[in-house]
Amino acid sequence: MTDSEATGYDCLTSRLVPEGELRTFLLDCFEIAEDELFVGHTERIADDLRAYPPDLTFAAFCTYDDQVSGHFAMSVSVGIEGRLAERVGRHEFAERLAASFDAYVLYGDTEPPGLWTVVLPDGSHLRAAMEEDEGTYVLDAATAPVPGLPTLRADEGLWLN
């Protein structure tokens, strides 16, 4: 029996990840069987779920949206059982996602309001401020340079917030 509660990991990634590759990543990351995982595009969830019994529960339930823009190309949201959260924490999940797809990944956890953590493919992380407007996500500033974003303003003061 697990002591952890079910939770969710929401993030933005700078690279589009094909659904099949995302599925393979999640299976490996959480060490679960194929029948314990659901992966679907946010616009097709209802249609995709018709293929499953209505009372079926998944250990990991992932939705993604490839219609985001700005500094990010895709949003990923994964709801997981507590036992999976014990295996892979939020930060480790972002690190693995960034490394697996050579992308930078933004997520939120315990940062002050309005700030986010960005994990780079090499596993380093920084704090960032971001503007969001109807699916467009643009980083305003970060505590260090982000590869591919040469004009992003560096602001070490974000660590102090």
C-alpha positions as CSV (number, residue, x, y, z in Angstrom):
1,M,0.0,0.0,0.0
2,T,1.2,3.5,-0.8
3,D,1.4,6.5,1.5
4,S,1.4,9.1,-1.3
5,E,-1.8,10.5,-2.7
6,A,-2.6,10.6,-6.4
7,T,-1.3,13.7,-8.1
8,G,-0.7,15.4,-11.4
9,Y,2.3,16.6,-13.3
10,D,1.6,19.5,-15.7
11,C,4.3,20.9,-17.9
12,L,5.2,22.7,-21.1
13,T,7.9,21.4,-23.4
14,S,9.8,23.2,-26.1
15,R,9.6,20.3,-28.5
16,L,6.7,18.4,-30.0
17,V,6.7,14.8,-29.0
18,P,4.8,12.4,-31.1
19,E,2.2,10.5,-29.2
20,G,3.9,7.1,-29.7
21,E,7.2,8.4,-28.3
22,L,5.4,10.1,-25.4
23,R,3.6,6.8,-24.6
24,T,7.0,4.9,-24.7
25,F,8.6,7.5,-22.4
26,L,5.7,7.3,-19.9
27,L,5.8,3.5,-19.8
28,D,9.5,3.5,-19.1
29,C,9.5,6.5,-16.8
30,F,6.8,5.1,-14.4
31,E,7.7,1.4,-15.1
32,I,4.1,0.5,-15.8
33,A,2.4,-1.9,-18.2
34,E,0.7,-0.8,-21.4
35,D,-2.8,-1.4,-20.0
36,E,-2.1,0.9,-17.0
37,L,-1.6,4.0,-19.2
38,F,-3.9,6.2,-21.2
39,V,-2.4,8.9,-23.6
40,G,-4.6,11.1,-25.7
41,H,-4.8,14.5,-27.3
42,T,-6.9,16.9,-25.2
43,E,-9.4,17.4,-28.2
44,R,-9.9,13.7,-28.6
45,I,-10.2,12.3,-25.1
46,A,-13.9,11.5,-25.2
47,D,-13.6,9.7,-28.5
48,D,-10.5,7.8,-27.4
49,L,-12.0,6.7,-24.1
50,R,-15.0,5.0,-25.9
51,A,-12.6,2.1,-26.6
52,Y,-12.4,1.3,-22.9
53,P,-14.9,0.1,-20.3
54,P,-16.4,3.1,-18.5
55,D,-15.3,1.9,-15.1
56,L,-11.6,1.3,-16.1
57,T,-9.0,3.3,-14.2
58,F,-5.5,4.0,-15.3
59,A,-2.4,4.2,-13.1
60,A,-1.3,7.1,-15.4
61,F,-3.6,9.3,-17.4
62,C,-1.9,11.6,-19.9
63,T,-3.3,14.3,-22.0
64,Y,-1.3,16.6,-24.3
65,D,-2.0,19.6,-26.5
66,D,0.2,20.4,-29.5
67,Q,-1.6,23.6,-30.2
68,V,0.4,25.9,-27.8
69,S,2.7,28.6,-29.1
70,G,5.3,31.1,-28.0
71,H,8.4,29.6,-26.4
72,F,6.7,26.2,-26.0
73,A,5.4,23.7,-28.5
74,M,3.4,21.3,-26.3
75,S,1.6,21.0,-23.0
76,V,1.6,17.6,-21.1
77,S,-0.6,16.8,-18.2
78,V,-0.2,13.4,-16.4
79,G,-2.5,12.3,-13.6
80,I,-0.8,9.5,-11.6
81,E,-1.5,7.1,-8.7
82,G,0.3,7.7,-5.5
83,R,2.6,4.7,-6.0
84,L,3.9,6.3,-9.2
85,A,4.5,9.6,-7.5
86,E,6.7,7.7,-5.0
87,R,8.7,6.2,-7.9
88,V,9.1,9.5,-9.9
89,G,8.7,12.9,-8.3
90,R,7.6,16.1,-10.1
91,H,11.1,17.5,-10.6
92,E,12.6,14.1,-11.7
93,F,9.7,13.7,-14.2
94,A,10.6,17.1,-15.7
95,E,14.3,16.2,-15.8
96,R,13.6,12.9,-17.6
97,L,11.2,14.5,-20.1
98,A,13.8,17.3,-20.9
99,A,16.7,14.8,-21.3
100,S,14.7,12.2,-23.3
101,F,13.5,14.8,-25.9
102,D,16.4,17.3,-25.8
103,A,13.9,20.0,-24.8
104,Y,13.5,22.5,-22.0
105,V,10.5,21.8,-19.8
106,L,8.6,24.3,-17.6
107,Y,6.7,23.1,-14.6
108,G,5.5,24.5,-11.3
109,D,5.7,23.1,-7.8
110,T,6.8,25.2,-4.8
111,E,7.9,28.4,-6.5
112,P,6.5,31.8,-5.5
113,P,3.4,32.8,-7.4
114,G,4.1,33.9,-10.9
115,L,7.4,32.0,-11.2
116,W,8.2,28.6,-12.7
117,T,11.0,26.1,-12.9
118,V,12.6,25.4,-16.2
119,V,14.6,22.2,-16.6
120,L,17.2,22.1,-19.4
121,P,18.2,18.9,-21.3
122,D,21.4,18.7,-19.3
123,G,19.4,18.5,-16.1
124,S,20.2,22.0,-14.9
125,H,17.3,24.1,-13.8
126,L,16.5,27.7,-13.5
127,R,13.6,29.9,-12.3
128,A,11.6,31.9,-14.9
129,A,8.8,34.4,-15.2
130,M,6.3,33.8,-18.0
131,E,3.3,35.5,-19.7
132,E,0.4,33.3,-20.8
133,D,-2.4,34.4,-23.2
134,E,-4.8,31.9,-24.7
135,G,-2.3,29.1,-25.3
136,T,0.7,31.3,-26.0
137,Y,3.4,31.0,-23.4
138,V,6.3,33.4,-23.5
139,L,9.2,33.5,-21.0
140,D,9.8,37.1,-19.8
141,A,13.0,36.5,-17.8
142,A,15.0,33.6,-16.4
143,T,17.8,33.3,-13.9
144,A,20.2,32.0,-16.6
145,P,20.2,31.7,-20.4
146,V,17.9,29.2,-22.1
147,P,19.4,27.5,-25.2
148,G,17.5,28.7,-28.3
149,L,16.2,31.9,-26.6
150,P,19.2,34.4,-27.0
151,T,17.0,37.5,-26.4
152,L,15.5,36.2,-23.1
153,R,16.4,38.6,-20.3
154,A,18.5,37.2,-17.5
155,D,17.5,38.2,-14.0
156,E,19.3,36.5,-11.0
157,G,16.8,38.3,-8.7
158,L,14.2,35.7,-9.6
159,W,15.9,33.3,-7.1
160,L,15.3,35.8,-4.3
161,N,11.5,35.8,-4.8
